[in-house]
Amino acid sequence: MMKKNKATAGLYLHIPFCLQKCLYCDFCSFAGQDGDTHARYVERLCREIVDRAVSVGQLTFDTVYFGGGTPTLLSPDLLGRVLDTARTHLCILPDAEVTVECNPATADAAKLSLLREAGVNRLSIGLQSADDGELRALGRAHTAKAAIETVRAARQAGFGNLSLDVMLGIPHQTRDSLDRTLDTLLSLSPEHISAYSLILEEGTPFYDARDTLPLPDEDTVVALTEQAFATLAGAGYARYEISNFARAGFESRHNLHYWRMDDYLGVGIAAHSLIGRERLQNRPDLAAYLDGEDITEREELLSDEVARDEYVMLGLRLVEGIDKREFRERFGLEFDALYPAIKGYARMGLMLDTPDRAAFTDKGFAVSNAVLAEMLFN
Amino acid sequence: MANNERMSHIRNFSIIAHIDHGKSTLADRLLEATQTVAQRDMEAQLLDNMDLERERGITIKARAVKLDYEAPDGEHYTLNLIDTPGHVDFNYEVSRSLNACEGALLVVDASQGIEAQTLANAYLAIDADLEIVPVINKIDLPSADIEKCRAEIEDVIGIPAEGCPAVSAKVGLNIPDVLEAVIRDVPAPEGDEDAPLKALVFDSYYDSYLGVVVMVRLRDGSVRAGDRMMMMSTGAQFDIVDVGTLEPFGLKKCDVLRAGEVGYITASIKSVGDTQVGDTVTLATNPATEALPGFRPAQSMVYAGIYPADGARYGDLRDALEKLQLNDAALLFEPETSIALGFGFRCGFLGLLHMEIIEERLEREFNLDLITTAPSVIYKIEKRDGTVTMIDNPSNYPDAAEIAQAFEPVVRASIITPTDFVGNLMDLCQDRRGVFIDMKYLDQTRVELHYDLPLGEIVYDFFDALKSRSRGYASLDYEMKGYEPSKLVKLDFLLNGEQVDALSFIVHEDKAYGRARKIAEKLKDNIPRQLFEVPIQAAIGAKIIARETVKAMRKDVLAKCYGGDITRKKKLLEKQKEGKKKMRQLGSVQISPEAFMAVLKLDDEEK
């Protein structure tokens, strides 16, 4: 079983820079910023860590996550400065999981070694596909070969915990092309794999072109997903979340904080935080941030009821689902009494419901949104 | 003699035309030319003052306006222009409006010539003993052929057209000729000012300050404020508050209305149902001995259930229907309940167009989203126990075992069409279970067809089908013939094994299979995938005659949930939930109101 992150928290650092924007991406990032902007941003990031340290003084962090954007666009030096600042001003456990998102073609062996030395112990690498045609269709700034080289470089640099992303439902994707992608993926032997389907997010070029994109239809995406999940299971990767697979002990501790509704502090533009019942967000305003403005705003103060529903929404993303005893300890109420609809979904084969635990089945995961929309936030 | 002198300076007329031949534009020009409306106040198509009318280019309810005209010889005339609706649903209203006139301008498009509707309208006017004044319009068009048009009017309708006005209403050419022709050719009204009052109601509307404004044409007698009026069909009496004339921008009080004149009466009347079109107004103190001929109370031919898409707005829907009814004696409604749709109303309409107009007005003027069930006529059922029952709602249709004989209303339809389309239209009537009666050549190019047709078929978009199969040229009129025995069945639909009452309808046995398959397919296409597989079945009694299946949903998952932006993920779920709230629960199946309407909507293949 996975380790509990009881009373520990996650630290998220947002690096909003990319070589180029991928056509499907709706994360907050900017292409074409120069090294000077990078340095000023890092300076502000360090400042924000210091500013917010007092308000989260009670938190013990056991994960640090540099997300983006493409954090590896920054020099190891700059990333190291941020990490040092965090270590100085926040309570970060020595054995914390420290992840950096890394896009192929932005990091060579030398750079990765420096990151390793700075204390980074996990890389999340966006492979997405082993088919260069599909990568071009996604607007990715790298080839499959470059991704493979980046993984090799990471191994050379001593990284023993790598996560690779693959995407399902890419324009033009077929069972055959997915087979080749999965072969490549498994040959790289990562510890962790995220396999998620392409989502058309509003405000992206893909969304605008949605009527003309050669996307596989619903049934094909379902087939591709089943194919991928079966292959990963066969290769010893256990599914532990809707889209995440890992070898035993290599689940993403940082992401588990989100799904278990633990506290987390998000620093940098567009970063989100949950501190107790308070959800905070940093405005996605790079100019204001660089100007030294305080961009942190309260997004929501969760009522008991909303907190419970969010906990269920997030917890049910995990294969292990909701531990009913933990639920009772956390909220002082019986899960079964609050969510009686679970029984019906269990009869339909969409959920498992035992005296201790409620969780989605594989079949239920596939339609989990429809179920959650029925069940929660009434 | 003073009486005759007065009436010799009055002309009461209407304008009839094929759709798009420029009736409303000509009316606007006449108002302008008589300076009744200053040019700057002109709003295109003043007479059609409902948005809906302007958009559809049809006149829904009759309207009238008084024009003061000074002829070139210096004589002053009062011209009353009475506008008429142009759809078969409102044929009765048309006939009453025409009855209020002595003459009619028959507008013909110089580039199109006479068309079927021109002819049908001309016959209506001839039936009403009106003097017909042809007006050739649109002479500004390059394709205009005035002489050919004159010859056609003389050949086809058989009225002289030599020297009739040739105008362009659009550019305002030769409009004075029309006014001269009205003075010259439309007879002055006749009547006895000293006889007991007889005033024909040709329209009425409800005003929240005045109560019902009754538009009348006085045949005999006179009427003034303070008189006690009486409706001859009901005996209902009211004290008259005001009488007056109908000016372009409103009502203008006057002391007295006399025989031959057109005007309005107000008497704090609460509902137009009390002053139905075609009824005769007389005075309680000195009543006329008999009413004007031709009155017929409003008769609903088509019934449908109307439900608010949002069940919480039932009260708003009731208020809106009540408001519309104040102004529309032909609209009937009473509460009904559907298991599938909740609380709503069973409403009666003159016909399908009337129904569409009411729906649109409810949606536009009262901001209601509606779900309307399939329109139905009233069926008559003789049961085995000897009782007879009238069915206007398929839900009340008795069990087949209880029925001795079912009857459906049948109309005698008259269709006038150019010969080119006779084949098409006979096919159409055949498809609609019509019984051929006869066919008459009106001239070399025009045919009048008579068919007996079930009213239930007529209400299913027959008029639109007729128009589309005759490129708009054919016209339709019909009158009730009565109830005739018919092999009817009630078709039910089951979703996931549960019957959905709102989808049931009554249909002729021969058509049941085709309709069942069609609707089952439409349900399949319109019901979103649910978490479980949904069987769709069409049934007559216990017998399943068509089936389809909606496959279970396979994928609806938020693949990525990182970065801590949980609020946004939650919003996505909440949005999805909002969408679901609008869904109607039909048994265990959820379907959006739009999809429900799409299922009930008739499409081309069914016409």
HADDOCK unambig.tbl for C-alpha pairs under 7 A between the chains (distance, minus, plus):
assign (segid A and resid 196 and name CA) (segid B and resid 559 and name CA) 5.37 0.50 0.50
assign (segid A and resid 196 and name CA) (segid B and resid 560 and name CA) 6.69 0.50 0.50
assign (segid A and resid 197 and name CA) (segid B and resid 559 and name CA) 6.05 0.50 0.50
assign (segid A and resid 222 and name CA) (segid B and resid 555 and name CA) 6.78 0.50 0.50
assign (segid A and resid 242 and name CA) (segid B and resid 559 and name CA) 6.68 0.50 0.50
assign (segid A and resid 243 and name CA) (segid B and resid 559 and name CA) 6.00 0.50 0.50
assign (segid A and resid 255 and name CA) (segid B and resid 562 and name CA) 6.55 0.50 0.50
assign (segid A and resid 258 and name CA) (segid B and resid 564 and name CA) 6.03 0.50 0.50
assign (segid A and resid 272 and name CA) (segid B and resid 564 and name CA) 5.55 0.50 0.50
assign (segid A and resid 272 and name CA) (segid B and resid 565 and name CA) 5.76 0.50 0.50
assign (segid A and resid 273 and name CA) (segid B and resid 564 and name CA) 6.70 0.50 0.50
assign (segid A and resid 365 and name CA) (segid B and resid 557 and name CA) 6.91 0.50 0.50
assign (segid A and resid 366 and name CA) (segid B and resid 554 and name CA) 6.41 0.50 0.50
assign (segid A and resid 366 and name CA) (segid B and resid 555 and name CA) 4.90 0.50 0.50
assign (segid A and resid 366 and name CA) (segid B and resid 556 and name CA) 5.95 0.50 0.50
assign (segid A and resid 366 and name CA) (segid B and resid 557 and name CA) 5.67 0.50 0.50
assign (segid A and resid 367 and name CA) (segid B and resid 554 and name CA) 6.38 0.50 0.50
assign (segid A and resid 367 and name CA) (segid B and resid 555 and name CA) 4.99 0.50 0.50
assign (segid A and resid 367 and name CA) (segid B and resid 556 and name CA) 4.31 0.50 0.50
assign (segid A and resid 367 and name CA) (segid B and resid 557 and name CA) 5.44 0.50 0.50
assign (segid A and resid 368 and name CA) (segid B and resid 556 and name CA) 6.33 0.50 0.50
assign (segid A and resid 368 and name CA) (segid B and resid 557 and name CA) 5.41 0.50 0.50
assign (segid A and resid 369 and name CA) (segid B and resid 556 and name CA) 5.48 0.50 0.50
assign (segid A and resid 369 and name CA) (segid B and resid 557 and name CA) 4.97 0.50 0.50
assign (segid A and resid 369 and name CA) (segid B and resid 558 and name CA) 6.51 0.50 0.50
assign (segid A and resid 369 and name CA) (segid B and resid 573 and name CA) 6.91 0.50 0.50
assign (segid A and resid 370 and name CA) (segid B and resid 556 and name CA) 6.24 0.50 0.50
assign (segid A and resid 373 and name CA) (segid B and resid 573 and name CA) 5.29 0.50 0.50
assign (segid A and resid 373 and name CA) (segid B and resid 574 and name CA) 6.69 0.50 0.50
assign (segid A and resid 373 and name CA) (segid B and resid 576 and name CA) 6.32 0.50 0.50
assign (segid A and resid 373 and name CA) (segid B and resid 577 and name CA) 5.25 0.50 0.50
assign (segid A and resid 374 and name CA) (segid B and resid 577 and name CA) 6.73 0.50 0.50
